[in-house]
Amino acid sequence: MQAAAQTWSSIGTVSEQRSARFMPSLTDLAFLLPAFLLFLKMSGTKRLFSDGDTGWHIRTGQWILEHHAVPTQDIFSFTKAHQPWFAWEWAWDVTFAGIHKFWGLVGVGFITVLLLSLSCALLYALVAKTSGNNLVGFAVTAFAFCGTTSHWLARPHLFSWVFFLLFLHLLRKAEGGRTKALYWLPGLTLIWTNTHGSFFVGIMLVLTTALGEAITAFWGKRESPAAVYVKCRPFLLCAAGCLAVTFVNPYTWHLHRHIFSYLMDGNLLDKIQEYQSTSFHHGQAFFFEGMLLVGLAASFRCLQRWQVTPALNILCWAHLALLSVRNIPLFLMVAAPAVACLLEEVIRHCKGSRVVGRFFASIGDICDEIRPFERIPRVHLTSALAILLLASLFAGGARGFEGEFNADLFPIQAISVIAASPARRIFTYDQWADYLLYRLYPAKQVFIDGRSDFYGDEIVMTSLHLINARYDCFKQLRRFAVDMVIVPPDAPLSTVLKGRAGWKLLFDDGKVLVFQAAQPGNVSAAGGKVERPTLAGA
């Protein structure tokens, strides 16, 4: 093994170095890992298109491109038509609407895979640089990224992963003394603000770093308050700059007020699945649970070494991940570097053990052999060829690479019947409504869709009451002049609609039931003619 390490380190001729630059690296393997898992171990694009929100995001982007304006009022529903609406992810909407225009859902799927691959490669680079051990870094990266698979959806949050990791990279450089890296963060924040509503997370990371530097300097190194301030000032100024650019968005400060009120509405968030705590009975929770246990140990070790910032980040995001499943990927990413450092230390410490020393010595030797080889600069030809292969598979419509929503989760077979009906005001689940907006907007409008921040607690509760056929369900259907209901057979509402005077069953394939009012499309809640709402900016 030692001879192999010497061989890699002795690559010195121009031809040898040139050849090595084209060889695959662990960075390439990290880049390929999401595609490997998605298409060989999972259901391919069915996983990416398992969330209906993709549909209304694309239609929003198309509206923006057509009208050259960002919507300020609702354009999709009849329950809150003309009400103020914040399309806070408009940059993602426009980008993917443009991709969709030229390449359809196939293009959306392809770019989504590239975003996943980029996130995994960035995470590996961060973990490997922090721990100094490429093999352990790759293993921890693979473990952590496997814990994010339930969030592999064609939605704007994948951009937030990239920004999150870029912030961690640049803040790591700044902590090492290269504070010029902070100059990039306000620009990244500006893009993040207009791409995804989690932009405040970047500011949190900067402030956490400032706090960590302050604690280390004041209590760890016993420096004076003035010296502590000098050390924290670059981070505080960076946080202020990042905060300032968040107001550069189509809605200015109103966006901040809206996001704050949304996140503080506990009654509403309690009814939204992605804001619920995770179930540890689910198989994928194994990765979260494992990283949680080792991550807490790693944070304790960081505190022993006065590495306060990573410890604070782990503890903060562990708490947030336990509160909401949508925070689990960010916890896994922020904990991975410290976990890799802890494992590297364990390997070195256990090499002298009588019981397991030989095993850990072998692992340590392998890590030492790989390290010089991984330090050779790469062209990443393997990743480039993989991108070309993925593009050809998507373009050719290979099995698993189709640009289609998951047929097991959406009423795809009923679309022709729904489209042919004169009914326009549809009540259904929010996820199904998202898909219907993608397929049938603007001919049809929906009661509620995936924009929970827009509809609020009242409409969400009314929707749940209707699905569960509460005593006043027909009163609510008349109130909102609903003329079509689309539900699965096991929904209580489907039971009470069967045989109900004034409603008829149009479609039933055992998975989806489509009910239509006896006189659809001509009576509003007030008894007048139903009119299509005027679109903001049109």
Disulfide bonds with the S-S distance in Angstrom:
none
